[in-house]
Amino acid sequence: MVFPETLTITAIDSATGQPIAAVALLLELRARRKNNYSVGPVITDHNGNASFTKGACENGIARDQQMFVMDYSGDLLSCGPEAVIQLHNPESIARMIHNYEQFPKFWGNRFDDPEHFFAELGNTRNATYEPSNLTVREKDILERPAVSFYRRRK
């Protein structure tokens, strides 16, 4: 996948049209071989924005390959032309926090400032919204590297 320098996702409440702050989003890159790569989660700011950079995708792929040698193959360019934006499910968030608390050096390896990140992750509002995914195409995000991601409250 050819990825833009920065892809900005704006989470928007579908009922109010207002940006959604403090929700965790994942970007799933579809691998052509072996397992897909999950980049993030990235937590939206007060404007509902979360940014995924090309560098963060490349670093995430490299970290996954280092942490789980047999599970992954390829680089960003070898991924398919579609990616999936996901509202990270609350159960996975709880599991991530638990794993980090048990093995901080291993699970913190994926993040630049794991202490700060996991503190913020514990305060996300993902449980307020319906689980959902949005597929984006390489061609579209290269033309317009900003995506609105409408979410419905439970």
Rosetta silent file (secondary structure, phi, psi, omega in degrees, C-alpha in Angstrom):
SEQUENCE: MVFPETLTITAIDSATGQPIAAVALLLELRARRKNNYSVGPVITDHNGNASFTKGACENGIARDQQMFVMDYSGDLLSCGPEAVIQLHNPESIARMIHNYEQFPKFWGNRFDDPEHFFAELGNTRNATYEPSNLTVREKDILERPAVSFYRRRK
SCORE:     score description
SCORE:     0.000 S_00000001
   1 L     0.000  130.927  170.687    0.000    0.000    0.000 S_00000001
   2 L   -85.949  121.642 -172.863    1.215    3.433   -0.852 S_00000001
   3 L  -111.919  142.003  176.622    0.327    5.459    2.237 S_00000001
   4 L   -66.634  162.421  177.853    0.065    9.255    2.535 S_00000001
   5 L   -56.593  -41.215  177.081    2.535   11.030    4.839 S_00000001
   6 E  -143.179  131.813  172.777   -0.361   11.565    7.276 S_00000001
   7 E  -111.696  120.111 -179.524   -3.908   10.186    7.284 S_00000001
   8 E  -104.870  126.121  177.671   -6.238   12.118    9.578 S_00000001
   9 E  -107.950  129.952  175.403   -9.400   10.452   10.830 S_00000001
  10 E  -111.576  116.029  176.519  -12.104   12.619   12.396 S_00000001
  11 E   -82.568  128.272 -176.308  -14.536   10.760   14.647 S_00000001
  12 E  -130.045  133.949  176.071  -17.965   12.392   14.529 S_00000001
  13 E   -71.233  120.454 -174.651  -21.089   11.618   16.544 S_00000001
  14 L   -67.475  -24.812 -179.198  -23.685   10.735   13.906 S_00000001
  15 L   -81.680  -38.413 -174.650  -26.585   12.084   15.986 S_00000001
  16 L  -103.087  -19.593 -175.751  -25.091   15.462   16.924 S_00000001
  17 L    76.576    5.221 -178.808  -22.523   16.039   14.189 S_00000001
  18 L   -88.867  149.996  176.422  -20.012   16.944   16.898 S_00000001
  19 E   -64.878  150.426  179.950  -16.444   15.632   17.020 S_00000001
  20 L  -108.565  113.467  176.481  -15.813   12.772   19.425 S_00000001
  21 L   -87.603  155.274  170.485  -12.848   13.236   21.718 S_00000001
  22 L    62.664   43.371  166.863  -11.131   10.420   23.622 S_00000001
  23 L  -119.284  146.428 -178.193  -11.964    7.384   21.529 S_00000001
  24 E   -95.208  127.797  179.471   -9.290    4.904   20.439 S_00000001
  25 E  -116.281  143.740  174.557   -9.039    4.100   16.732 S_00000001
  26 E  -113.113  151.138  171.275   -7.078    1.337   15.026 S_00000001
  27 E  -118.154  117.785  178.562   -5.874    1.185   11.473 S_00000001
  28 E  -100.206  120.552  176.300   -5.712   -2.330   10.073 S_00000001
  29 E   -96.022  126.085 -174.932   -3.406   -2.778    7.106 S_00000001
  30 L   -84.427  112.186  179.018   -4.331   -5.831    5.087 S_00000001
  31 L   -76.106  148.374  176.783   -1.339   -8.049    4.501 S_00000001
  32 L   -83.716  -23.045  177.556   -1.174  -10.112    1.347 S_00000001
  33 L  -131.850  148.061  177.868    0.575  -12.901    3.292 S_00000001
  34 L    59.670 -143.117 -172.278    0.198  -14.042    6.896 S_00000001
  35 L   -87.791  152.665  173.722   -1.523  -11.729    9.419 S_00000001
  36 L   -70.967  157.814  177.529   -2.835   -8.186    8.969 S_00000001
  37 E  -100.771  135.518  172.776   -1.075   -5.350   10.780 S_00000001
  38 E  -106.874  124.544  178.289   -2.861   -3.217   13.369 S_00000001
  39 E  -106.877  130.488 -177.906   -1.459    0.286   13.778 S_00000001
  40 E   107.137 -155.563    8.451   -2.360    2.147   16.934 S_00000001
  41 E   -72.918  156.566  173.551   -4.617    2.560   18.663 S_00000001
  42 E  -116.820  135.176 -176.495   -4.511    6.321   18.353 S_00000001
  43 E   -96.491  131.502 -178.681   -6.724    8.343   20.673 S_00000001
  44 L   -66.640  146.891  178.067   -8.725   11.229   19.221 S_00000001
  45 L   -85.489 -170.859 -176.927   -7.986   14.737   20.444 S_00000001
  46 L   -65.992  -17.373  175.799  -10.553   17.352   21.546 S_00000001
  47 L   -94.372    6.544 -179.983  -11.400   17.986   17.857 S_00000001
  48 L    79.441   10.620 -176.025  -12.084   14.281   17.275 S_00000001
  49 E   -95.014  140.579  171.487   -8.909   13.889   15.201 S_00000001
  50 E  -134.110  132.753 -178.452   -6.509   10.970   15.182 S_00000001
  51 E  -113.195  135.188  173.878   -3.532   10.918   12.828 S_00000001
  52 E  -115.425  119.620 -179.814   -1.794    7.884   11.392 S_00000001
  53 E   -97.571  158.590  175.765    1.518    8.683    9.745 S_00000001
  54 H   -59.248  -42.721  178.506    3.374    6.683    7.156 S_00000001
  55 H   -61.479  -40.246  178.989    6.291    6.495    9.597 S_00000001
  56 H   -66.512  -36.915  177.134    4.061    5.167   12.389 S_00000001
  57 H   -64.541  -46.208  179.430    2.725    2.480   10.031 S_00000001
  58 H   -62.910  -42.500  177.511    6.258    1.457    9.048 S_00000001
  59 H   -65.208  -41.202  178.412    7.375    1.447   12.702 S_00000001
  60 H   -61.723  -41.060  178.144    4.299   -0.537   13.765 S_00000001
  61 H   -64.154  -46.029  179.740    4.983   -3.144   11.122 S_00000001
  62 H   -62.023  -41.935  179.430    8.651   -3.396   12.168 S_00000001
  63 H   -65.636  -42.886  177.932    7.704   -3.701   15.858 S_00000001
  64 H   -60.223  -42.247  179.828    5.108   -6.404   15.152 S_00000001
  65 H   -65.690  -35.513  177.851    7.678   -8.362   13.157 S_00000001
  66 H   -71.278  -40.320 -176.278   10.222   -8.053   16.003 S_00000001
  67 H   -76.066  -34.407 -174.458    7.720   -9.022   18.695 S_00000001
  68 L  -132.759   73.848 -169.307    6.053  -11.879   16.788 S_00000001
  69 L   -53.242  -42.447 -174.188    8.661  -13.161   14.340 S_00000001
  70 L   -85.137  -10.457 -171.215    6.641  -16.019   12.815 S_00000001
  71 L   -92.034  -17.070 -172.573    3.307  -14.193   12.526 S_00000001
  72 L  -130.159  153.124  179.283    4.061  -11.393   10.076 S_00000001
  73 L  -149.785  141.896  174.351    5.623  -10.946    6.661 S_00000001
  74 L    96.682  176.802  179.756    6.191   -7.983    4.355 S_00000001
  75 L  -124.042 -172.760 -177.445    6.314   -4.222    4.654 S_00000001
  76 H   -59.667  -43.328 -179.329    3.881   -1.358    4.122 S_00000001
  77 H   -64.272  -25.038 -179.823    4.284   -1.422    0.341 S_00000001
  78 H   -84.822   -5.764  177.260    3.432   -5.131    0.269 S_00000001
  79 L   -73.828  156.701 -179.489    0.079   -4.576    2.017 S_00000001
  80 L   -67.034  171.671 -174.410   -3.105   -4.596   -0.055 S_00000001
  81 L   -81.245    6.040  176.476   -4.763   -1.444   -1.433 S_00000001
  82 E  -124.998  147.507  174.800   -7.438   -1.287    1.285 S_00000001
  83 E  -131.922  161.702 -178.443   -7.186   -0.556    4.992 S_00000001
  84 E  -123.472  127.308  173.410   -9.807   -0.644    7.731 S_00000001
  85 E   -92.835  131.597 -177.098  -10.402    2.027   10.350 S_00000001
  86 E  -129.383  141.783  165.848  -11.869    0.534   13.506 S_00000001
  87 E   -78.414  114.387 -174.510  -13.324    1.845   16.714 S_00000001
  88 L   -62.320  130.107 -174.395  -11.193   -0.235   19.078 S_00000001
  89 L   -75.513  146.134 -175.224  -13.497   -2.461   21.105 S_00000001
  90 H   -58.586  -33.449  178.981  -13.596   -1.943   24.890 S_00000001
  91 H   -65.375  -40.786  178.038  -12.713   -5.585   25.630 S_00000001
  92 H   -67.728  -36.246  176.567   -9.515   -5.285   23.596 S_00000001
  93 H   -62.459  -47.164  179.076   -8.673   -2.020   25.354 S_00000001
  94 H   -60.731  -40.711  178.775   -9.081   -3.701   28.749 S_00000001
  95 H   -65.736  -40.092  177.535   -6.939   -6.622   27.579 S_00000001
  96 H   -61.262  -45.505 -179.252   -4.231   -4.252   26.303 S_00000001
  97 H   -64.364  -44.275  178.964   -4.107   -2.426   29.631 S_00000001
  98 H   -60.351  -47.995  179.825   -4.006   -5.703   31.571 S_00000001
  99 H   -59.959  -41.665  179.380   -1.204   -7.095   29.380 S_00000001
 100 H   -64.348  -41.943  179.128    0.787   -3.892   29.773 S_00000001
 101 H   -63.387  -34.649 -179.634    0.386   -3.970   33.561 S_00000001
 102 H   -77.500  -40.412 -174.981    1.613   -7.586   33.639 S_00000001
 103 L  -137.404   70.043 -172.955    4.500   -7.206   31.152 S_00000001
 104 H   -62.151  -35.427 -178.816    5.204   -3.495   30.640 S_00000001
 105 H   -67.272  -40.547 -179.782    8.555   -3.897   28.879 S_00000001
 106 H   -71.293  -56.171 -174.455    7.159   -6.254   26.258 S_00000001
 107 H   -75.277  -24.480  176.749    3.773   -4.602   25.596 S_00000001
 108 H   -75.076  -15.529 -178.678    5.079   -1.076   26.058 S_00000001
 109 H   -57.497  -25.417 -177.070    7.579   -1.687   23.254 S_00000001
 110 H   -79.213   -9.386 -172.660    4.973   -0.714   20.660 S_00000001
 111 L  -126.586  144.713 -178.618    4.591    2.845   21.970 S_00000001
 112 L   -67.239  -39.602  179.041    6.974    5.791   22.277 S_00000001
 113 L  -131.250   77.078 -171.852    5.655    6.831   25.719 S_00000001
 114 H   -61.178  -36.855 -179.764    3.815    3.755   27.019 S_00000001
 115 H   -59.349  -49.865  179.508    3.099    5.101   30.518 S_00000001
 116 H   -64.502  -45.474 -178.356    1.330    8.164   29.166 S_00000001
 117 H   -58.988  -49.613 -176.367   -0.390    6.220   26.389 S_00000001
 118 H   -69.020  -28.904  173.718   -1.856    3.527   28.664 S_00000001
 119 H   -64.360  -44.342  177.954   -3.048    6.143   31.166 S_00000001
 120 H   -67.130  -39.163 -178.726   -4.956    7.873   28.327 S_00000001
 121 H   -60.363  -35.659  178.528   -6.191    4.562   26.922 S_00000001
 122 L   -67.059  -15.536 -178.989   -7.843    3.798   30.265 S_00000001
 123 L  -106.618   12.740 -179.365   -9.920    6.989   29.942 S_00000001
 124 L   -72.909  160.878 -175.587  -11.278    6.432   26.442 S_00000001
 125 L  -109.806   27.500 -176.052  -15.011    6.521   25.722 S_00000001
 126 H   -60.201  -33.239 -178.440  -15.213    3.638   23.238 S_00000001
 127 H   -65.272  -15.679  179.877  -17.870    1.807   25.259 S_00000001
 128 H   -75.539  -21.921 -172.177  -20.255    4.731   24.565 S_00000001
 129 E  -115.359  152.661  176.701  -20.336    3.990   20.827 S_00000001
 130 L   -63.326  141.720  174.483  -21.418    1.091   18.631 S_00000001
 131 L   -63.592  143.527 -177.577  -18.542   -1.042   17.340 S_00000001
 132 L  -163.714  160.624  178.953  -17.802   -0.198   13.736 S_00000001
 133 E  -134.373  155.220  173.861  -15.363   -0.327   10.838 S_00000001
 134 E  -140.187  121.240  178.401  -14.757    1.787    7.762 S_00000001
 135 E   -87.049  133.309  176.876  -12.810    0.489    4.768 S_00000001
 136 E  -120.918  149.020 -179.286  -10.667    3.034    2.947 S_00000001
 137 E  -106.244  144.581  179.595   -8.914    2.606   -0.387 S_00000001
 138 H   -48.986  -50.398 -177.644   -5.352    3.586   -1.176 S_00000001
 139 H   -56.308  -43.837 -176.387   -6.431    5.678   -4.164 S_00000001
 140 H   -69.787  -43.020 -177.112   -8.934    7.671   -2.098 S_00000001
 141 H   -75.977  -21.103  173.610   -6.667    8.413    0.882 S_00000001
 142 H   -73.497  -36.652  178.018   -3.833    9.474   -1.421 S_00000001
 143 H   -72.934  -38.908 -178.076   -6.187   11.957   -3.118 S_00000001
 144 L  -142.912   95.301 -175.215   -7.707   13.149    0.159 S_00000001
 145 L   -81.819   41.102  175.901   -5.833   12.069    3.309 S_00000001
 146 E  -139.388  129.198 -175.693   -8.668   13.079    5.644 S_00000001
 147 E  -129.158  133.702  172.393  -11.563   10.783    6.499 S_00000001
 148 E   -91.609  132.037 -175.358  -14.733   11.426    8.503 S_00000001
 149 E  -122.435   94.196 -176.083  -15.668    8.438   10.649 S_00000001
 150 E   -77.786  133.059 -178.654  -19.282    8.744   11.857 S_00000001
 151 E  -124.369  144.024  179.829  -20.136    6.830   15.030 S_00000001
 152 L  -107.340  135.160  176.790  -23.488    6.022   16.577 S_00000001
 153 E   -69.152  152.353  177.438  -24.037    5.990   20.340 S_00000001
 154 L   -71.731    0.000    0.000  -25.249    2.784   21.958 S_00000001
